């Protein structure tokens, strides 16, 4: 059991999204608190100014009653004004500080008391104003505001602020997520293309355009890099195919070489064993190649080999294979083979194809012939080496009996094709 747990890294989307959320919430919260404090401060200033106006009105109204110390007149004048204003308690004192008149708002229940206590705590403070007559202070007024309507206005404002805050937060988050998609979307596409190129060698994938200039430039540069990698991959594949072809084919005739032929023969024998079919190997050797090569030069010998390869290939079926084993030796693989006569018939066609003269580079025409040995699986061998040896031995038997003939391994006769020479 591993002692180290894999490190789970957060995604870019989660990091940016969390940052946007925090910034949006902090910004909206600060704006909400600021608006609330400004609203409370404005209402406190308004409430204080309002109480001072009410106190001045009461001052003017009760001044005469205080001068004559008329309690009933002072009470009546005080109630006339206080009952119509946002006043919870109003008191008028004489010069000695004795209570001359008082008005209190009637009790309307605990909710009103709670509202008034909150209003006193948050909005209004009691005020005291002197009553003067002819420049002399003859009494004072004490007012305690009620603040019910101001409190209701504040609560309504707070509800509006909360709603606006919620809407602002939603809009901020929506815009943040939209911006986040504009950043993470192109990065996800870039990461997906890079992963495909690394793991699947999919260099044909491309990064789509992005709305953000920097990300679009990054995608374009990455696409240009993929273009170069794709070009290199195509070049390397072409080089590999060329090298593979050169490794398995003869450079002069373009035919497969011995290694390629033996590999195909091995697969053909394996399939034939499973399907209970026959396979034939024809071993071909040019009868006059050394003579032509010595008399006319290597270029003439090459022309003969190319002509032999072309003519032999033209006599075969599409599924058959002809290969150059080396020098002037060729081999033909016939698969599937239903009967030995089919192989002998194809050998006759190959021998007959050599009747026409071969044009050498200098304009000289020469004639050559092929001796062919035939070996059939499973009668003459069960392995590629055994079949090739049997066909090679049969070819030498055909060459010994008569040039330009074919011989089947294990048979007592050869079939000879007489060439027409001009």
VOGU-3710 file (C-alpha; in Angstrom, 3 decimals, decimal comma):
1> xxxxxxxxxx> 0,000/0,000/0,000  1,416/3,366/-1,006  2,128/5,823/1,802  1,737/8,813/-0,485  -1,650/9,919/-1,694  -1,874/11,422/-5,166  -1,992/15,208/-5,161  -5,393/16,353/-6,386  -4,863/19,742/-7,986  -7,772/22,142/-8,431
11> xxxxxxxxxx> -8,855/22,945/-11,954  -8,355/26,376/-13,484  -12,119/26,746/-13,768  -12,630/26,065/-10,045  -9,852/28,474/-9,040  -11,056/31,327/-11,240  -14,714/30,582/-10,454  -14,032/30,617/-6,702  -12,100/33,866/-7,084  -14,920/35,452/-9,068
21> xxxxxxxxxx> -17,454/34,298/-6,487  -15,447/35,722/-3,595  -14,838/39,028/-5,391  -18,498/39,306/-6,379  -19,776/38,509/-2,884  -17,289/40,822/-1,177  -18,035/43,642/-3,603  -21,801/43,270/-3,292  -21,594/42,917/0,503  -19,466/46,062/0,821
31> xxxxxxxxxx> -21,825/47,972/-1,444  -24,820/46,768/0,569  -23,245/47,695/3,914  -22,172/51,074/2,554  -25,645/51,837/1,234  -27,217/50,733/4,509  -24,885/52,897/6,609  -25,410/55,879/4,346  -29,167/55,369/4,526  -29,134/55,160/8,341
41> xxxxxxxxxx> -26,898/58,244/8,568  -29,156/60,208/6,230  -32,274/59,194/8,184  -30,633/60,156/11,487  -29,794/63,594/10,138  -33,335/63,937/8,809  -34,894/62,758/12,100  -32,764/65,137/14,166  -33,587/68,049/11,885  -37,285/67,161/12,035
51> xxxxxxxxxx> -37,287/67,032/15,837  -35,639/70,454/15,991  -38,314/71,863/13,695  -41,041/70,361/15,892  -39,335/71,748/19,013  -39,243/75,259/17,492  -42,948/75,051/16,619  -43,803/73,979/20,159  -41,523/76,701/21,503  -43,405/79,433/19,682
61> xxxxxxxxxx> -46,791/77,959/20,605  -46,296/77,467/24,354  -44,165/80,574/24,996  -47,127/82,671/26,218  -48,464/79,851/28,427  -45,032/79,459/30,045  -44,765/83,220/30,654  -48,100/83,180/32,517  -47,438/79,730/33,994  -50,743/78,457/32,503
71> xxxxxxxxxx> -50,542/74,670/32,676  -53,811/73,976/30,860  -52,955/76,300/27,998  -49,465/74,832/27,764  -50,867/71,274/27,749  -53,432/72,130/25,076  -50,882/73,885/22,852  -48,372/71,019/23,328  -50,930/68,335/22,434  -52,077/70,273/19,366
81> xxxxxxxxxx> -48,663/70,085/17,772  -47,200/66,832/19,201  -50,227/64,729/18,254  -49,712/65,489/14,560  -45,960/64,865/14,492  -43,599/61,898/14,984  -43,301/62,528/18,725  -43,409/59,871/21,434  -43,042/62,141/24,496  -43,055/65,946/24,806
91> xxxxxxxxxx> -42,445/67,849/28,055  -42,511/71,578/28,876  -40,646/72,769/32,003  -40,804/76,186/33,657  -37,882/78,354/34,689  -37,292/76,321/37,865  -37,310/73,052/35,892  -40,716/71,992/37,153  -42,951/70,062/34,745  -45,503/72,473/33,349
101> xxxxxxxxxx> -47,116/70,325/30,599  -46,613/66,877/29,109  -47,934/64,892/26,151  -47,314/61,186/25,504  -48,333/59,128/22,504  -50,972/56,572/23,493  -49,775/52,982/23,955  -50,513/50,813/20,900  -48,910/47,510/21,915  -45,554/45,813/22,262
111> xxxxxxxxxx> -44,817/46,018/18,538  -45,042/49,778/18,626  -42,844/49,867/21,755  -40,251/47,655/20,044  -40,374/49,829/16,944  -39,869/52,950/19,028  -36,960/51,443/20,977  -35,201/50,425/17,786  -35,829/53,838/16,277  -34,410/55,570/19,378
121> xxxxxxxxxx> -31,344/53,311/19,289  -30,623/53,656/15,591  -32,231/56,860/14,362  -33,352/59,462/16,907  -31,924/60,919/20,088  -33,986/63,038/22,541  -33,394/66,763/22,213  -33,784/69,656/24,698  -34,454/73,232/23,621  -34,725/76,344/25,864
131> xxxxxxxxxx> -37,798/78,630/25,789  -36,778/82,285/25,750  -38,774/85,473/26,182  -37,246/88,903/25,584  -33,803/87,389/25,690  -34,364/85,571/28,984  -34,736/81,794/29,387  -38,102/81,096/30,972  -38,286/77,310/30,499  -37,313/74,389/28,308
141> xxxxxxxxxx> -38,751/71,718/26,019  -37,753/67,991/25,999  -38,754/65,954/22,942  -38,440/62,239/22,337  -39,140/61,257/18,733  -41,301/58,276/17,819  -39,621/57,424/14,516  -42,155/54,803/13,470  -42,512/56,033/9,915  -38,771/56,533/9,611
151> xxxxxxxxxx> -38,232/52,976/10,821  -40,687/51,614/8,289  -38,988/53,660/5,568  -35,603/52,266/6,645  -36,897/48,702/6,579  -38,386/49,250/3,134  -35,066/50,622/1,970  -33,241/47,625/3,423  -35,575/45,261/1,588  -34,860/47,162/-1,632
161> xxxxxxxxxx> -31,132/47,022/-0,960  -31,317/43,271/-0,338  -33,217/42,707/-3,586  -30,821/44,898/-5,542  -27,913/43,091/-3,898  -29,315/39,719/-4,894  -29,886/40,825/-8,483  -26,422/42,407/-8,623  -24,836/39,247/-7,227  -26,644/37,087/-9,811
171> xxxxxxxxxx> -25,603/39,368/-12,675  -22,021/39,478/-11,406  -21,844/35,688/-11,143  -23,415/35,260/-14,583  -20,912/37,630/-16,177  -18,057/35,996/-14,249  -19,065/32,526/-15,429  -19,452/33,775/-18,969  -15,977/35,258/-18,822  -14,720/32,042/-17,233
181> xxxxxxxxxx> -16,104/29,998/-20,116  -14,331/32,316/-22,539  -11,042/31,479/-20,791  -11,411/27,827/-19,845  -13,199/26,764/-23,057  -10,221/27,459/-25,373  -7,822/26,051/-22,766  -9,846/22,813/-22,577  -9,796/22,555/-26,365  -6,039/23,158/-26,372
191> xxxxxxxxxx> -5,506/20,542/-23,650  -7,696/17,994/-25,504  -5,797/18,488/-28,768  -2,433/18,292/-26,965  -3,504/15,083/-25,184  -4,677/13,533/-28,466  -1,405/14,489/-30,152  0,652/13,009/-27,309  -1,276/9,801/-26,628  -2,810/9,010/-30,042
201> xxxxxxxxxx> -0,353/10,808/-32,353  -3,402/12,595/-33,772  -1,478/15,428/-35,386  -4,420/16,195/-37,689  -6,450/17,686/-34,818  -6,607/21,483/-34,573  -7,487/23,994/-31,860  -10,616/26,041/-32,721  -10,456/29,881/-32,741  -10,919/31,723/-29,433
211> xxxxxxxxxx> -12,568/35,082/-28,710  -9,706/36,242/-26,467  -6,727/37,461/-28,505  -3,988/35,914/-26,340  -5,703/32,521/-26,268  -6,382/32,702/-30,006  -2,691/33,460/-30,667  -1,718/30,545/-28,430  -4,065/28,248/-30,369  -2,720/29,464/-33,716
221> xxxxxxxxxx> 0,871/28,851/-32,613  -0,054/25,382/-31,387  -1,829/24,633/-34,683  1,281/25,751/-36,577  3,344/23,382/-34,446  0,898/20,575/-35,224  1,208/21,386/-38,939  4,963/20,904/-38,699  4,585/17,693/-36,680  2,029/16,340/-39,142
231> xxxxxxxxxx> 4,350/17,176/-42,027  7,240/15,435/-40,285  5,039/12,443/-39,485  3,965/12,157/-43,129  7,587/12,478/-44,233  8,741/9,845/-41,746  5,935/7,476/-42,743  6,905/7,902/-46,374  10,560/7,309/-45,531  9,662/4,251/-43,459
241> xxxxxxxxxx> 7,517/2,851/-46,243  10,341/3,467/-48,715  12,882/1,798/-46,439  10,531/-1,111/-45,757  9,967/-1,540/-49,487  13,699/-1,375/-50,157  14,355/-3,920/-47,428  11,826/-6,389/-48,857  12,143/-5,778/-52,614  14,771/-6,062/-55,308
251> xxxxxxxxxx> 15,978/-2,651/-56,432  16,504/-3,686/-60,078  13,271/-5,515/-60,935  11,030/-4,153/-58,201  10,078/-7,720/-57,256  9,986/-8,945/-53,658  13,229/-10,484/-52,406  13,913/-13,885/-50,846  13,052/-12,800/-47,277  9,693/-11,393/-48,368
261> xxxxxxxxxx> 8,959/-14,488/-50,454  9,755/-16,900/-47,624  7,545/-14,910/-45,221  4,610/-15,030/-47,635  5,261/-18,724/-48,278  5,195/-19,459/-44,548  1,831/-17,695/-44,124  0,469/-19,466/-47,215  1,480/-22,879/-45,833  -0,103/-22,044/-42,462
271> xxxxxxxxxx> -3,397/-21,087/-44,118  -3,266/-24,060/-46,449  -2,875/-26,401/-43,478  -5,971/-24,894/-41,836  -8,088/-24,905/-45,027  -6,719/-28,181/-46,464  -5,572/-26,505/-49,680  -2,549/-26,950/-51,931  0,359/-24,576/-52,526  2,859/-24,699/-55,397
281> xxxxxxxxxx> 6,363/-23,216/-55,596  7,997/-22,655/-58,992  11,775/-22,192/-59,116  12,890/-20,330/-62,273  16,385/-20,009/-63,727  17,477/-18,222/-66,903  19,295/-20,563/-69,309  21,442/-17,997/-71,188  21,878/-15,228/-68,615  25,624/-15,765/-68,011
291> xxxxxxxxxx> 26,297/-15,929/-71,752  24,384/-12,683/-72,426  25,985/-10,946/-69,453  29,507/-11,943/-70,569  28,990/-11,072/-74,229  26,939/-7,867/-73,980  27,786/-6,506/-70,525  26,036/-5,967/-67,212  23,547/-3,485/-68,665  22,334/-6,178/-71,062
301> xxxxxxxxxx> 22,102/-8,646/-68,158  20,027/-6,135/-66,193  17,718/-5,623/-69,185  17,203/-9,404/-69,423  16,361/-9,667/-65,713  13,865/-6,801/-65,966  12,238/-8,325/-69,043  12,009/-11,762/-67,389  10,437/-10,222/-64,250  7,870/-8,297/-66,319
311> xxxxxxxxxx> 6,899/-11,288/-68,470  6,630/-13,723/-65,566  4,481/-11,338/-63,539  2,131/-10,922/-66,513  1,379/-14,676/-66,569  0,271/-14,944/-62,934  -3,023/-14,511/-61,153  -3,586/-11,509/-58,916  -3,161/-13,540/-55,728  0,085/-15,205/-56,930
321> xxxxxxxxxx> 3,558/-13,871/-56,108  6,840/-13,744/-58,034  10,149/-12,840/-56,341  13,783/-12,543/-57,353  15,876/-14,813/-55,162  19,215/-13,565/-56,451  21,206/-13,447/-59,688  19,044/-14,920/-62,459  16,938/-17,057/-60,094  13,247/-16,337/-59,540
331> xxxxxxxxxx> 10,513/-18,046/-57,502  6,740/-18,091/-57,966  4,160/-18,816/-55,245  0,800/-20,179/-56,451  -1,910/-20,182/-53,796  -4,439/-21,644/-53,550  -3,644/-24,612/-55,810  -6,433/-27,055/-56,575  -4,449/-29,519/-58,718  -0,870/-29,919/-59,922
341> xxxxxxxxxx> -1,913/-29,490/-63,541  -2,732/-25,861/-62,813  0,873/-25,219/-61,749  2,179/-27,001/-64,858  -0,120/-24,941/-67,089  1,163/-21,678/-65,570  4,740/-22,915/-66,022  3,972/-23,542/-69,716  2,648/-19,979/-70,046  5,783/-18,561/-68,401
351> xxxxxxxxxx> 8,056/-20,585/-70,710  6,025/-19,512/-73,747  6,308/-15,833/-72,714  10,063/-16,050/-73,329  9,639/-16,857/-77,032  9,752/-13,175/-77,987  13,259/-11,661/-78,219  14,457/-9,174/-75,588  15,635/-5,734/-76,722  18,956/-4,724/-75,197
361> xxxxxxxxxx> 20,039/-1,080/-74,576  22,219/-1,000/-77,696  19,359/-2,122/-79,944  20,468/-5,772/-80,100  17,816/-8,443/-79,643  18,539/-11,665/-77,787  16,603/-14,785/-76,936  16,648/-16,583/-73,626  14,650/-19,324/-71,970  13,663/-20,399/-68,468
371> xxxxxxxxxx> 14,013/-23,755/-66,753  11,343/-24,274/-64,129  11,122/-26,670/-61,203  7,746/-27,308/-59,541  7,137/-28,430/-55,933  3,699/-28,816/-54,325  2,632/-28,697/-50,689  2,140/-31,072/-48,948  3,399/-33,718/-51,421  6,975/-32,418/-51,786
381> xxxxxxxxxx> 7,534/-30,586/-48,522  5,861/-29,164/-45,436  8,136/-26,174/-44,790  9,243/-23,225/-46,935  12,803/-24,493/-47,021  11,783/-28,000/-48,008  9,534/-26,766/-50,845  12,204/-24,381/-52,193  14,828/-27,168/-52,099  12,473/-29,535/-53,881
391> xxxxxxxxxx> 11,636/-26,947/-56,540  15,335/-26,072/-56,941  16,211/-29,743/-57,450  13,365/-30,113/-59,951  14,623/-27,027/-61,836  18,088/-28,559/-62,233  16,424/-31,754/-63,443  14,517/-29,733/-66,089  17,723/-27,904/-67,094  19,540/-31,280/-67,387
401> xxxxxxxxxx> 16,825/-32,819/-69,536  16,181/-29,855/-71,808  16,552/-26,115/-71,500  13,331/-24,111/-71,631  11,344/-26,851/-69,883  9,646/-27,471/-66,549  9,916/-30,465/-64,271  7,766/-31,453/-61,314  9,464/-32,782/-58,197  9,092/-36,555/-57,872
411> xxxxxxxxxx> 7,950/-37,105/-61,461  9,774/-39,225/-64,065  9,099/-36,958/-67,035  9,474/-33,328/-67,949  7,360/-31,139/-70,108  9,441/-29,256/-72,639  8,399/-26,115/-74,453  10,393/-25,596/-77,669  11,163/-21,928/-78,260  10,764/-20,334/-81,633
421> xx> 13,963/-18,475/-82,444  14,318/-15,893/-85,102
//
